[in-house]
Amino acid sequence: MSQPKITAYLKTYCGWSEGVRAIFRKYDLPFEEKDIIKNPAFRWEMEQKSGQPLSPCVLVNDVMLADISGEEVERYMIENNLLTPSDAAPDAPIDSACTDAQHAAMAAGQVGKISFVN
C-alpha cells in the first residue's frame, strides 16, 4: 500500500482539527499541515479548493474531504484502501469539538495548558 499524499487545512486549536491530527498520528501518516488561523492565505486556498468555508478540510491525493472529522477521515481512507484498519486507540477524541474548558483556556491565552484527551 503506497503512502497517500495528504494536505490538511486545520485550525491551530480546535477539537475537530485535533481529531484529524490524531488519526494521522495513529497511523503514523506524513501530511502537510496548513494552519488556516496562522496563515489566512491557507484559509482562502482551502475555500477555493473545497468550495466552502468550514474546516477541517483534508486533501487526500486528489480528493477533497470538506468539513470532516478524524473519524470520517479514517473511514474514508480505510474504505478506499489507503489504510489498513488498526484497533489502536487514537490519542485524542476524533469526533468532537473543543470543550467549553478548552475554549476558555484559549480565550485566556493558556494555549499550552489545553488538553485534547478527555
WORA-V13345 format. One record per residue. N is the residue number from 1. RES is the residue in one letter. SS is DSSP state (helix for helix, strand for strand, loop for the rest). PSI is psi in whole degrees, -180 to 180 (none if undefined). OMEGA is omega in whole degrees, -180 to 180 (999 if undefined). Layout:
BEGIN
{{N,RES,SS,PSI,OMEGA} {N,RES,SS,PSI,OMEGA}}
END
This chain:
BEGIN
{{1,M,loop,123,-179} {2,S,loop,154,179} {3,Q,loop,128,175} {4,P,loop,153,174} {5,K,loop,120,-174} {6,I,strand,129,171} {7,T,strand,125,-177} {8,A,strand,124,176} {9,Y,strand,106,-171} {10,L,strand,160,171} {11,K,loop,150,-179} {12,T,loop,-54,-179} {13,Y,loop,107,-177} {14,C,loop,132,179} {15,G,helix,-43,180} {16,W,helix,-45,180} {17,S,helix,-40,179} {18,E,helix,-32,176} {19,G,helix,-39,176} {20,V,helix,-46,178} {21,R,helix,-39,-179} {22,A,helix,-37,177} {23,I,helix,-43,179} {24,F,helix,-38,177} {25,R,helix,-42,-179} {26,K,helix,-41,-177} {27,Y,loop,4,-179} {28,D,loop,48,-178} {29,L,loop,126,173} {30,P,loop,143,178} {31,F,loop,156,174} {32,E,strand,122,178} {33,E,strand,131,175} {34,K,strand,104,-177} {35,D,strand,110,-175} {36,I,loop,-9,176} {37,I,loop,-48,-179} {38,K,loop,-27,-178} {39,N,loop,97,-179} {40,P,helix,-24,177} {41,A,helix,-32,177} {42,F,helix,-36,176} {43,R,helix,-46,179} {44,W,helix,-46,180} {45,E,helix,-45,179} {46,M,helix,-46,-179} {47,E,helix,-39,178} {48,Q,helix,-43,-177} {49,K,helix,-33,-176} {50,S,helix,-19,-179} {51,G,loop,14,180} {52,Q,loop,166,-172} {53,P,loop,-1,-173} {54,L,loop,145,179} {55,S,loop,163,2} {56,P,loop,154,171} {57,C,strand,139,-178} {58,V,strand,125,177} {59,L,strand,114,179} {60,V,strand,113,-170} {61,N,loop,-113,-180} {62,D,loop,17,-177} {63,V,strand,124,179} {64,M,strand,123,174} {65,L,strand,104,-172} {66,A,loop,143,176} {67,D,loop,65,-168} {68,I,loop,151,177} {69,S,loop,167,175} {70,G,helix,-40,178} {71,E,helix,-43,-180} {72,E,helix,-36,176} {73,V,helix,-48,-180} {74,E,helix,-47,-179} {75,R,helix,-46,180} {76,Y,helix,-47,-176} {77,M,helix,-35,177} {78,I,helix,-47,-179} {79,E,helix,-26,-179} {80,N,loop,19,176} {81,N,loop,35,176} {82,L,loop,-15,179} {83,L,loop,150,168} {84,T,loop,128,-178} {85,P,loop,145,178} {86,S,loop,140,176} {87,D,loop,-3,179} {88,A,loop,142,179} {89,A,loop,138,175} {90,P,loop,160,-177} {91,D,loop,8,177} {92,A,loop,157,176} {93,P,loop,139,-176} {94,I,loop,7,-177} {95,D,loop,43,-179} {96,S,loop,155,175} {97,A,loop,176,174} {98,C,loop,150,174} {99,T,loop,167,176} {100,D,helix,-37,179} {101,A,helix,-40,178} {102,Q,helix,-43,178} {103,H,helix,-42,179} {104,A,helix,-41,179} {105,A,helix,-41,178} {106,M,helix,-43,-180} {107,A,helix,-32,-179} {108,A,loop,-1,180} {109,G,loop,19,-179} {110,Q,loop,45,-174} {111,V,helix,-42,-178} {112,G,helix,-14,-177} {113,K,helix,9,-178} {114,I,loop,130,176} {115,S,loop,129,179} {116,F,loop,-2,178} {117,V,loop,121,-179} {118,N,loop,none,999}}
END
